[in-house]
């Protein structure tokens, strides 16, 4: 049985690094775009989106329990 070659070292960024920048395309209100964002900005932005989003009551959703008799 032939020996397997060892795998090359992994050079991908470590996703557990808290200082790793968020890399994706952002378009700001004034029209400027940026691809690398500070992780703290991303966290604050996501917290704001969670607070601004309406949280409907799941029991009022007509699709919550489709088997229930109406």
Buried (B, 14 or more C-beta within 10 A) or exposed (E): EEEEEEEEEEEEEEEEEEEEBBEEEBEEEEEEEEEEBEEEEBEEEEEEEEEEEEEEEEEEEEEEEEEEEE
